Amino acid sequence: MFKKDIPPSNRSKVKSSVQRGLRQKLLETYPGLEPFIEDVMPKKASLEAVKLPDRVTLYTIDSTPLFFQPIDGPPVPHLRLIHAYPSAIPTIQIDRGAIRFVLSGATLMAPGLTSPGGRLPDAEHALEAGQIVGVKAEGKEEICMVGMLKVGTEEIKSKGKGVVIDEGHYLGDGLWRMHLD
């Protein structure tokens, strides 16, 4: 999604009523953010919207990226936000062999999750298609990618092949390297 460097094309202040709505949408989408919402998006903070290519808006406070939102999708936390609050979103784990592919912007495929180094939640905590997840890498501390599941985790386990996340925000992509100062 953000393979190239992304020049901010337009910055604007977000009205307080829109900011309240975005805050509520974040809490609905990511209930794990609730204990941290005052730190993430203080009520009195000045939220800015940065228009990016491909009809995506990046929301920031004090030049710190918080989340981005495609025109037709839910708000997606920026990796810097996820690194600060790793328990805020559900995670899956890829094996060592998939790391270099994910960090080069490749599509995340099921074998990277179903092999011995991969990890998916158990059936009781299954994730559904359309959910935003963080992707951990075997042997690493930080989440390396965030994206939307194309299929649920139970289907990934049963089929063992196919596309899991086809677009995402990953360490080293244009969004990660973007400077807003």
C-alpha positions as CSV (number, residue, x, y, z in Angstrom):
1,M,0.0,0.0,0.0
2,F,2.7,2.5,1.0
3,K,5.7,1.1,-0.9
4,K,7.0,4.5,-2.1
5,D,7.9,7.6,-0.2
6,I,4.7,9.5,0.5
7,P,4.8,13.3,0.2
8,P,2.1,15.0,2.3
9,S,-0.1,16.7,-0.2
10,N,-2.4,18.7,2.1
11,R,-2.6,19.3,5.8
12,S,-5.6,20.6,7.7
13,K,-6.9,20.9,11.2
14,V,-9.8,18.6,12.1
15,K,-12.9,20.2,13.6
16,S,-13.7,19.1,17.2
17,S,-17.0,17.5,16.2
18,V,-15.2,15.4,13.6
19,Q,-12.4,14.6,16.1
20,R,-15.0,13.3,18.6
21,G,-16.5,11.1,15.9
22,L,-13.1,9.7,14.9
23,R,-12.3,9.1,18.5
24,Q,-15.5,7.2,19.0
25,K,-14.9,5.2,15.7
26,L,-11.4,4.2,17.0
27,L,-12.9,3.0,20.3
28,E,-15.6,1.0,18.5
29,T,-13.1,-0.6,16.1
30,Y,-10.3,-1.1,18.7
31,P,-11.8,-1.7,22.1
32,G,-8.2,-2.5,23.4
33,L,-7.4,1.2,22.9
34,E,-10.0,2.3,25.6
35,P,-7.5,2.4,28.5
36,F,-5.1,4.5,26.5
37,I,-7.4,6.8,24.6
38,E,-6.6,9.9,26.6
39,D,-2.9,9.4,25.9
40,V,-3.5,8.5,22.2
41,M,-6.1,11.2,21.4
42,P,-6.5,13.8,24.2
43,K,-9.8,15.7,24.0
44,K,-8.0,19.1,23.9
45,A,-5.3,18.0,21.4
46,S,-5.3,19.5,17.9
47,L,-5.8,16.7,15.4
48,E,-4.5,17.2,11.9
49,A,-5.6,15.4,8.7
50,V,-2.9,14.9,6.0
51,K,-4.2,13.9,2.6
52,L,-2.1,11.2,1.0
53,P,-2.2,9.6,-2.5
54,D,-4.7,6.8,-3.2
55,R,-7.5,8.6,-1.3
56,V,-6.0,7.9,2.2
57,T,-6.0,10.4,5.1
58,L,-3.4,10.2,7.8
59,Y,-4.4,11.7,11.2
60,T,-1.7,13.2,13.4
61,I,-1.3,15.1,16.7
62,D,1.8,17.2,17.0
63,S,3.3,15.6,13.9
64,T,3.0,12.2,15.5
65,P,1.1,9.8,13.2
66,L,-1.8,8.1,14.9
67,F,-3.8,6.3,12.3
68,F,-4.7,6.4,8.6
69,Q,-8.0,5.8,6.9
70,P,-8.6,4.8,3.3
71,I,-11.7,6.4,1.9
72,D,-13.6,3.1,1.9
73,G,-12.3,1.5,5.0
74,P,-11.9,1.7,8.8
75,P,-9.2,3.7,10.6
76,V,-6.0,1.7,10.8
77,P,-3.5,2.4,13.6
78,H,0.0,3.5,12.4
79,L,2.8,1.2,13.5
80,R,4.2,3.8,15.8
81,L,0.9,3.8,17.7
82,I,0.8,0.0,17.8
83,H,4.4,-0.1,19.1
84,A,3.4,2.2,21.9
85,Y,0.2,0.2,22.7
86,P,0.8,-3.4,21.4
87,S,-2.1,-4.9,23.2
88,A,-4.6,-2.6,21.6
89,I,-5.2,-4.8,18.5
90,P,-5.3,-8.5,17.9
91,T,-2.1,-10.1,16.5
92,I,-1.0,-13.0,14.5
93,Q,2.6,-14.3,14.0
94,I,4.6,-15.1,10.9
95,D,7.5,-17.6,10.8
96,R,11.1,-16.4,10.1
97,G,10.9,-17.3,6.5
98,A,8.1,-14.8,5.8
99,I,9.8,-11.8,7.5
100,R,11.8,-10.7,4.5
101,F,8.8,-10.9,2.2
102,V,6.5,-9.0,4.5
103,L,9.2,-6.3,5.0
104,S,9.5,-5.9,1.2
105,G,5.8,-5.3,0.8
106,A,4.7,-8.7,-0.5
107,T,1.3,-10.2,0.1
108,L,1.1,-12.2,3.4
109,M,0.3,-15.8,2.5
110,A,-1.2,-18.5,4.8
111,P,1.9,-20.8,4.9
112,G,3.8,-18.1,6.8
113,L,1.2,-18.4,9.5
114,T,0.5,-22.1,9.5
115,S,4.1,-23.3,9.6
116,P,5.8,-24.2,13.0
117,G,7.0,-20.6,13.6
118,G,3.6,-19.0,12.8
119,R,0.9,-18.4,15.3
120,L,-2.9,-18.0,14.9
121,P,-5.4,-17.5,17.8
122,D,-7.3,-20.6,19.0
123,A,-10.9,-21.2,17.8
124,E,-12.3,-19.4,20.9
125,H,-10.5,-16.2,19.9
126,A,-10.8,-16.6,16.2
127,L,-10.5,-13.5,14.0
128,E,-12.9,-12.8,11.2
129,A,-12.2,-11.5,7.6
130,G,-12.2,-7.7,7.6
131,Q,-10.5,-7.4,11.0
132,I,-7.4,-5.2,11.3
133,V,-4.5,-7.2,12.9
134,G,-0.9,-6.6,13.9
135,V,1.6,-9.1,12.4
136,K,4.4,-10.2,14.7
137,A,7.5,-11.9,13.5
138,E,8.9,-15.1,15.0
139,G,11.7,-14.1,17.4
140,K,11.1,-10.4,17.2
141,E,9.5,-8.1,19.8
142,E,7.8,-5.4,17.7
143,I,4.9,-5.8,15.3
144,C,6.2,-5.5,11.8
145,M,2.9,-5.0,9.8
146,V,-0.7,-4.0,10.2
147,G,-3.4,-4.8,7.8
148,M,-6.9,-6.2,7.1
149,L,-7.5,-10.0,7.1
150,K,-8.9,-11.2,3.8
151,V,-10.0,-14.5,5.4
152,G,-10.8,-15.6,9.0
153,T,-8.2,-17.4,11.1
154,E,-10.1,-20.6,11.2
155,E,-10.2,-20.7,7.4
156,I,-6.5,-20.0,7.3
157,K,-5.9,-23.0,9.5
158,S,-8.2,-25.3,7.5
159,K,-7.0,-24.4,4.0
160,G,-3.3,-23.6,4.8
161,K,-2.9,-21.6,1.6
162,G,-3.9,-18.4,-0.1
163,V,-3.8,-14.7,0.6
164,V,-4.2,-13.5,4.2
165,I,-3.4,-9.8,3.9
166,D,-2.8,-8.3,0.5
167,E,-2.1,-4.7,1.5
168,G,-0.7,-3.4,4.7
169,H,1.5,-0.9,6.4
170,Y,4.8,-2.4,7.3
171,L,8.2,-1.3,8.8
172,G,10.2,0.6,6.2
173,D,7.4,1.5,3.8
174,G,6.6,5.0,2.7
175,L,4.2,5.7,5.6
176,W,6.8,4.5,8.1
177,R,9.6,6.8,6.6
178,M,7.3,9.8,6.2
179,H,8.5,12.9,8.2
180,L,5.8,15.4,9.1
181,D,7.9,18.1,10.8
